[in-house]
Amino acid sequence: MDNASRVVLNSGDMIIDPDYHESGLLVLRFDVMAAFNHVSAEPVWAWDILWSGSRYNESLAPRRAAYTENGLINMIECNTFIHIKNI
C-alpha cells in the first residue's frame, strides 16, 4: 500500500462536510509550531478554514477553525470530508 497521499491542498479549495451540510474554504496554511515560537525539526502544517452553513449560522460555533493538514487529508481519504479543488 502506498503511504504517499494523493490529496494536495491549496488555498481556495473547498471542504464539504456531508454529515452536517457545511462547507469550508481553505484560507491559509501555517506551521503550528512557528505560531508558538517553537523551533522543531519538521513543521506541523495546519489549515485555517472558514466554515459556513446552518450549524454555524444558528450557533455560537466559530466560523473559523484550524485543522492539521495530516488530519484533514486523513478525513478526505476516509470520505468524512469531500475535497473540491480550486482550479
N, C-alpha and C positions, 0 to 999 in steps of 0.2 A: 504494500500500500504506500502510495506517495504521500509524504507528510507535508510537502510544499503546497501552500494554499493557492487556489486559482482565483480567489477573490482579491481584487485590487480596489481599494477605497480611495476616493478623491473628494475634495471639497465640491459641493454642489450635487453630489449623489443623494438619492432618496433612500430611506429605510422605511419599510411598511411593517407594522405590527398587525397581522391579520386577526389575532385574537381580540384586540381592543379597538380595531379600526382606527389606528393612529398612524400618522405619517411623520417622519423626521427628516430634516435636512442636515447633512454633514456640513458643518460650518468651518471648523478649524481642527487641524491635527496638532497635538502638542505632546511634549515629553513630560510626563507626570513628575519624574524625579527633578527635572530642571525647575519646575514650578515651585518645588520646595527647597530650592537651592542645594540640592543633593547631587553630588557627582557620583555616577555609577558607571560600571564597565559597559553596560548596554542600556540604551534608553528604554523607557517603558512608554510606548506610544498610546495615546488616547485620542478620542474624537469628541469634540463639543458638538452636541446635536440639539437642534431647535425642533421641538415636537409641537404638533398641532392635532386637534381633534376634539371630540366632545368631552372625553375624560379630562383633558387639560383645561377646557373652557369652563367646565362645571365644578371644578375643584380648585383647591389651593396648591395642587401639584405643580412643581416647577416646570416651566415650558422649555428650559434648557437643562440638559443632563449630559454628563460625560460617561462614556463607555471606553474601556480599554480596547485597543484595536484587536488584540487576540480574542477577547471575549466577544466582540461584535462579529468578527469573522466566524467564530465558532457558532454563534446564533444564526448566522446566514447559512452556513453549511448544514446545520441541523434543521433548517427550514422553520425556525422560530420567527425570524425576520426575513423579509423579501428585500433584496438589494436591486435598485434601479439605477443604472449608470447615467450620469450626466454626459451626454455626447456633445 
